[in-house]
Amino acid sequence: MNNTMFSGYSDVITVDDLQSMLHIGRNAAYGLLQSGAIATIRVGKKYIIPKASVIDFLGLNTGAKPATMSLSGKARVSLERSK
């Protein structure tokens, strides 16, 4: 698969761009960034997100495995309660 799907985005993206790219909400986007699932640089309160990190996260690079995100204790308990 080629990476033209994100060609409309600049090489450094914002959290809003990340939400749009992955079709996720704000909390999920910040969760991915805070967990380290998507490599980023933090400058003060701002996240600098390389587009390549999102592509790596999705496993779109040749030979790359998609990243996984583990649940925190609270999220795991909430998930178990919802079953």
Secondary structure per residue as TSV (DSSP state, phi and psi in degrees):
chain	resnum	aa	ss	phi	psi
A	1	M	-	360.0	133.1
A	2	N	-	-88.7	168.3
A	3	N	S	-100.0	28.0
A	4	T	G	-74.7	-11.7
A	5	M	G	-62.4	-24.9
A	6	F	G	-111.0	20.2
A	7	S	T	-65.8	-20.0
A	8	G	T	-80.1	-4.0
A	9	Y	S	-104.1	149.7
A	10	S	-	-72.8	171.9
A	11	D	S	-68.8	-24.0
A	12	V	E	-119.6	124.9
A	13	I	E	-114.1	165.4
A	14	T	-	-99.2	172.4
A	15	V	H	-62.6	-38.2
A	16	D	H	-61.2	-41.2
A	17	D	H	-62.7	-43.3
A	18	L	H	-59.1	-43.3
A	19	Q	H	-59.5	-43.9
A	20	S	H	-66.8	-42.6
A	21	M	H	-62.9	-40.6
A	22	L	H	-101.3	-2.7
A	23	H	T	55.6	51.9
A	24	I	-	-128.4	166.3
A	25	G	-	-83.8	175.1
A	26	R	H	-63.3	-44.9
A	27	N	H	-62.6	-41.2
A	28	A	H	-65.2	-40.1
A	29	A	H	-62.4	-48.7
A	30	Y	H	-65.8	-32.8
A	31	G	H	-62.5	-42.6
A	32	L	H	-63.7	-39.7
A	33	L	H	-71.0	-44.6
A	34	Q	H	-69.0	-30.6
A	35	S	H	-78.5	-15.4
A	36	G	T	86.7	5.0
A	37	A	S	-62.4	-33.3
A	38	I	S	-115.3	120.4
A	39	A	-	-64.0	134.6
A	40	T	-	-151.2	166.0
A	41	I	E	-118.2	134.2
A	42	R	E	-105.3	125.4
A	43	V	E	-121.4	103.7
A	44	G	T	63.1	-122.8
A	45	K	T	-95.5	-3.0
A	46	K	E	-95.3	139.9
A	47	Y	E	-97.1	130.9
A	48	I	E	-102.9	112.6
A	49	I	E	-114.9	110.5
A	50	P	E	-69.9	134.5
A	51	K	H	-57.4	-33.7
A	52	A	H	-60.7	-30.9
A	53	S	H	-66.4	-36.9
A	54	V	H	-68.8	-41.6
A	55	I	H	-63.4	-41.7
A	56	D	H	-63.1	-42.5
A	57	F	H	-57.9	-40.5
A	58	L	H	-79.5	-10.6
A	59	G	T	74.4	28.5
A	60	L	-	-83.1	-15.4
A	61	N	S	-74.8	145.9
A	62	T	T	-56.1	124.8
A	63	G	T	82.1	-4.9
A	64	A	-	-83.2	144.1
A	65	K	-	-93.2	143.2
A	66	P	-	-63.1	144.0
A	67	A	-	-75.2	157.0
A	68	T	-	-122.3	156.5
A	69	M	-	-123.2	125.9
A	70	S	-	-89.9	152.5
A	71	L	-	-82.8	143.9
A	72	S	-	-75.7	170.3
A	73	G	H	-57.5	-45.5
A	74	K	H	-64.8	-41.9
A	75	A	H	-65.8	-39.2
A	76	R	H	-63.6	-43.9
A	77	V	H	-63.5	-42.7
A	78	S	H	-62.3	-41.5
A	79	L	H	-63.3	-43.2
A	80	E	H	-63.0	-39.6
A	81	R	H	-66.0	-31.9
A	82	S	H	-77.6	-11.2
A	83	K	-	-77.0	360.0
